[in-house]
């Protein structure tokens, strides 16, 4: 990892999905256990680094779309480690008064994010999004988020880590139930290809500080947007948002579907 500092209480024998993602993106904030587990993922999903970069690009595009539509409040659930193109960095050139709350369960991710916060209009909440009330009742959320105005809720590569027993639709609903007209919901979720065996890839993420919700069908993912109108081009491969990719992509075992919805 970049530097030797580790937040108190971090178990270096347990991999972290957030730090694995940082590894895929070419970052430096990860440990040996994360690199080893990430390499297992790469064995089952060789183009995972390319997908991670497309996923990060989608986040930027989704934030710009919301900011251009007038949204100036963002909640980034499962924000992960800070990498280039933080939400506030993307939104503020469009909406200088943007307020952002970053949420993650990984103490390393939260500690690094706090160190990079530019001002009091950004905050980090260390919480498990499987308990929405822990997020919604956090002082930082109460202080920065005004639910009477549009809010953008970001769930980027999060929901495939949520078990069905934890009710992912209910988690989303706990937030969207407060969101007024003009609010945005952006997410990417992994879906499988029935022609491929994805078990090795799913197994590689077990024990990485997340649930093992696994892959979801396109219809299940579309249902997460209930109550929102999908912006063009709709729910598509992450490489095809906001514009279709000109590159012919190989048949993949796993795809990330991406979409941005607006509350009418």
Secondary structure, DSSP 8 states (H G I E B T S, - for coil): --SS---TT--TTS--HHHHHHHHTT-S---HHHHHHHHHHHHH-TTHHHHHHHHHHHHHHHHHHHHHTT--EEEEET--S--SS-HHHHHHTT-TT-EEEEEES-HHHHHHHHHH--STTEEEEE--TTSHHHHHTSHHHHHH--TTS--EEEEES-GGGS-GGG-HHHHHHHHHTT--TT-EEEEEEEEE-TTS--HHHHHHTTTSSS-------HHHHHHTTTTSEE-TT-SEEGGGSSS--SS-----SEEEEEEEEE--
